Amino acid sequence: MKRNMMLGALIGLSSLGMSTAIYAADSMHDKHVIAPQVNTALAKAVASEFRSTENKLRDQYRHPAETLAFFDVKPEQTVIELWPGGGWYAEILAPYLAEKGQYVAANFETNPATDTNQSAYYKSAGVKFEKWVSDNKASVGNVQFVTLDPPAKFSLGKDNSADHVLTFRNLHNWAMKGELEGVFKAAHDVLKVGGSLGVVEHRANVDMAAESGYMEQNQMVELANKYGFELTASSEVNANPKDTKDYQKGVWTLPPRLAMGDQDKQKYLDIGESDRMTLKFTKTTAK
């Protein structure tokens, strides 16, 4: 498969004092691409005092308003977030969708069939997230849950029922377990025709292993194509040219993990969070 090519036309997006770059995919060269705007409700959700101060500090690296606007997430839509983890994006998405839309958390398995260190970690994180939702029901509304636990549980809900499936920095986790293709298929199944899969992921150099935490952008595009998606746009809003991607402990060397501890800590803080691809795929056909 040919590597994905991008149009040379650069479209600037300015919102909330930040800027990004949007490119139309090569196959979309005949379509007019409009720089997305951050709507009032989304800006309010990002700026809300409901969000923790700690999480807001990461906005400088993750650009949530620009990213969600790029994915064209509207407040009346059904949005499934895969493995929300500690709820960094859920803290924005759930209140944003609470009144008119539906936030669905594809959570970790909280009732594992086996007792391993990994299953215990997922259980603890999943239960903690469920408690956070319960404790904040007045703000997050009627959050729905499904369990995403490859390979045992892939279904994300009724076929053709969601407007968006979103995943933030998770692809490497499924790739390391050989389950990434199943996740892409599950996303395609649950989305409506015209719905989108939004991907933010640590972006690899050529021939880096998934164990580094980084994934090759062209390979992700090819995999999405295989399961019936079309790349409709790519954004550089989450790019970081300072990220050299050659660290002893992979992407986890960088903040917020800082896996090397105090060793060269300031160096990694100066680099910031990882260089990331931000891709929007569209489901063009029912199958």
N, C-alpha and C positions, 0 to 999 in steps of 0.2 A: 504494500500500500504506500502510496506517495506520502511523504511528510506533509503535514498541514502547512499551507502557505498563508501569509497574512497580507492584506492590502496595505499599501503604503500610506493610505490616508489616515492621518492622526486626528482624532477628535478630542478636544479638551473638555474636561468636566470639572467645574468648580462648584463646590458645595461644602458648607460648614468649614470654609477656609482650607480645604484640601483639594488636590488635583489628581487626576488619573488619566489614563490613555485607553481608548477603546478602539479595537480593530475589528473590521468585519472579516469573517472567515472567507477564504478564497472562493468557496462554493456559493457565497452570498454576494458576489461582486456586483450583481445587478440590483441589489436591494439597498435602499437608503437607510443608513444607520444613524440614529439620533442619539446624541449624548444624553444619558438618563439624568433626571433631576430628582433630588431628594424631596419627597413630599412632606407636608407639614406634620402629618401623623408619625412618620418615620423619624423625622428630626426630633420630635417630642419624645419618642420612645428611647432614642439614643441619649438624649440629654437628661432623661428622667432621674430624679433623686432615688428612684427605686433601685437603680443600678448601684453596685458597690463601688466605692472609691478605687479599690484595687483593680477591679475590672476596667473602669474608665481609663486608668493609666495605660492600658494596653491598646487603647484606640489609636494611638500614634503609629502603631505597627499594623493593626488589623483593619482599620478604616471601615467600621461596620455600616455606617450610613451609606457611603459610596458603594460598598460591596452589595448590600441588599437592594439598593437602587439599580445597580447594574443587573442584578438578577431579576429585576422588575417585580419584586414581591409587593403585592397590594394588600391593604388591611382586610379586604373581604374574601381572601383566598384561603384554600386549605394547603398548609405547608407542613411537610414531614422533615424533621431534622434527624439525621442519622447519628446515633451515639452522641447525644448532647453533653456527655461527660459531666463536668462541674456546672454546666449551665451558662457558660459565658455568652453564647448567642441566645439561649433561651430567655435570658434576662431582658433581652430586647424584643425577640420575636413573640413570646407568649403574650405580653401586655399589648403589643402592637396588633395582634390578631384577635384579642379576647372579645371584643365587642361585636365584630361583624364576620370574622373569619374563624379558622380553626387551626390551632397549633397541635401537631402530633409529634410526640417524642418516640423515636425508635430507640428504646433504651436497652441497656445491658440486661442480660439474664439475671434476674434476682432470685430465681429458684433453680440453681444449677443441679444437674443430674450427677455430676462428679464433684469431688472435693479436691481441687488443686489450688496452687498459689494464684494462678491466673483467674480461675473461676471465683475464688474468694475475693480477689481484687474487684472483678466486675460486679459481683454481688454487692459488695460494700458501696461502690460508687453508684450503682443503680438505685439501691435503697436510699442513699443519701439524697440523690436527685429527686426521687419520689417524695421524700419528706419535705424537701424545699418547695416543691410544687404544692403540696398540701398546706404547708405553713403560709404560703403566699397566694392562696386561692383568690382573695379579693383583687389582687393585681393581675394574676396570670389567667384568670377565668377557668373555663372547663377544658383543661388540657387532656388530650387523649393519649393513650399509651399503646404501643405495640412492642414486641420484643424482637430485636435483631441479634441473633446468636448463631452465626455461621459455624458449621454447615447445618446445624439442626433446625434453625428457624430463620427463614429468609423473607417470608411474606410481610409486606409493609401495609397490607390492608386490601380492600376491595379493588379489583382491577379498574383502571380508568377513573380513579376517584380523586386524585390529588392534582393541584396546580403546579406545585414545586416540590422537589426533593432536594435537600441541601446537605452537603457534607463539608466539614471544615477540618482539615488536617488529619484525616482518618485513612486515606487510601492505602498508605504504607502498612497500616495494621492488618488490613485484610489481605494485602498482597503477600505479606510475610507468612500468612497461614494458607495461602493458595486459594483464597475465597473471594478475590476481587471480582471475578467474572460473575459470580452469583449475585453479588451486590448490585452490579450494573443491570443485570437482568431483572432483579426485583424492583429496582427503581423504574425501569421501563414499563414493567407490568402495572404498577400502581398509578402511573401518571396518565392524565388525560392526553388525548392527541392535541398537540400544541403546548402541552405542559413542558416544564424544563427541569433539567438536572443541573444544579449549580455546584461547582467544585472549587474549593480552595485547598491547595496542597503544596507542601514543600517541593520546590522544583529542582530536580537533579541536573547535574552535568551528564553527558553521555556515558553510559556503561556503569553508572553507580548502582549498587545493590539496594533493594528495598530496606534491608537491615540498617542502612544509614539514616532512614527516616525520610529520604528524598525519593521522588518519583519522576521519571522522564515525561515531559509534557506530551511529546509526540506519541508516545506509547499509550498514554491515557486517551488521547483523541482517537487513535486507531481502535482501542478497546470499546470506546463508546460507539463508534461507527458500527462495530461488529454486532452490537446489541440494539441497533435501530435508532441511534441518536445522530443528529446532525450538529456539528459545532456551529453555532450561530454568532458567537462573539467571544473575544478574549480581552481581558483587561490587565493592565500593568499596575493597578492601584496598590497591589500588595507585593510588588517587586522590591528587592533589596540588593543592589549591586555590590554592597559591602560584604555580602555573604560568600565566602570562598569555598564552602562546602567540603572542606578537607580536614575535618576535625576528628580527633581520636575517638570521641564518643558520639559521632554523628550529629544530627540536628539537635540532639538534646544537650549539646555543649553550649548552645546559645540560650538566651533568656526565652521563656521564663524558667526553664528547668535548671540551667547552669550546672550541668552534670559534673564539671570539673571542680566544683566547689570554689574555693578561694584562688585556685591556680589560674592566673591570667584573667581573673574575673572582670577587671575593668576593660580589658581588651574585648571580651565578648559582649559586655554591656554596650560598648561603643559601636559594635557591629549592629546590635539590635536583634530583633527576631528574624527568622529565616526569609530567604527569597521565595516567593510563592506565586504559583500559577493561579489565575482566577478565570475559570472557563464556564461558559453557559452553553449547554446542550439542549436541543429541542427534540421532543418525540414527534416525529412527522407522520407516522403511520401506526395503526392499532397493533400491528405485529412486527 
